[in-house]
Amino acid sequence: MRKNNKGFTFLISVLLIILGLAAVIIFSPLFLLSQITVDDISRYTTEDIIKVSGIEKGQNALKYVGGSIEHILQMRMGKAEKYVENLPWVKSAVIQYKFSGVVHISVIERNAIAWIKYMGNYLLVDEEGVVLEVSTELDERYPEIRGLKPDKYTIGKTIEIEKPERITWLVQLLRSLEHVDRDSSQSLVSALDWIDFSENNELYMSLDGRITTRVNLDSELTYRLSLLKEIYYNHIKKEEKGMVDFFGDKYARFIPE
């Protein structure tokens, strides 16, 4: 009986210690939020991001920490991150408690690539085919992709196409364009007027209203787009018109009018 009483007393003591530590943590000013910082972003204001996250100053940081073991260990706020990632132009978000009352929100924005026509409107998509916004007019900063028949769309989600297999090629095309233009002062996307999907896994493209080309949709797409960009900017005069002809597996030539 004495051993049982000692064990019970020890258990109660441990529980009281744990509860005491929990109370100290919960009510400690160390975890009270006094400042929320956000990385510089172009599509949303700092106030927009903070409001969507649901985080409020004066609250205990532990109220928001969680989502997974990794989130807890890194003092990240998983639920708030998902709220921010629901914004159409946000690709990913990391929200982390930095102690001393500071929460930092880091956001990676999506990169618009092209327009796709849908029932009289135009859908602006990124390299993953995610719809960023809808417009009644084309913005000449981005080319129009033709030959696709969107089935439906939701802003912030990947576009749905009548022929599902084409979404794979669409995403590959968009990612290839993004890759080709990455870290470069010369932009292939800015030179493109339109891109037309054919029925034979081919792309027809127009650059600057004076250069046309046909490109196969295959595993060499990124290479061919890089070669097209090289020829367009470094081997064709600004006043010339004609066609870039791809032949063989690794070659292309410019055929002037």
Number of C-alpha atoms within 10 A of each C-alpha: 6 7 8 9 10 11 12 12 12 12 12 12 12 12 12 12 12 12 12 12 12 12 11 12 15 17 12 11 15 16 21 22 21 17 13 20 15 16 11 13 14 9 12 13 12 16 12 12 21 17 13 16 20 13 20 16 14 13 16 21 26 17 12 21 21 18 15 13 10 11 17 16 10 15 20 27 26 20 18 23 22 17 15 25 22 17 18 18 25 20 17 16 19 18 28 24 21 15 13 13 19 18 23 16 23 17 21 15 18 18 16 21 22 29 28 24 21 17 10 8 14 20 24 24 28 21 21 21 26 25 25 22 16 17 14 12 12 18 13 13 15 19 24 22 22 17 14 18 15 18 13 12 15 13 18 19 15 18 21 18 16 12 12 11 9 16 19 12 17 20 18 20 22 21 17 20 21 20 15 21 17 11 9 9 7 14 16 21 20 16 20 22 21 21 23 16 19 15 8 8 12 15 20 17 23 18 21 14 12 14 22 21 18 17 20 16 19 13 9 13 18 20 13 22 19 17 17 21 20 14 16 19 14 10 11 17 10 11 6 12 18 14 19 21 15 18 10 6 9 10 10 16 14 19 14 11 9
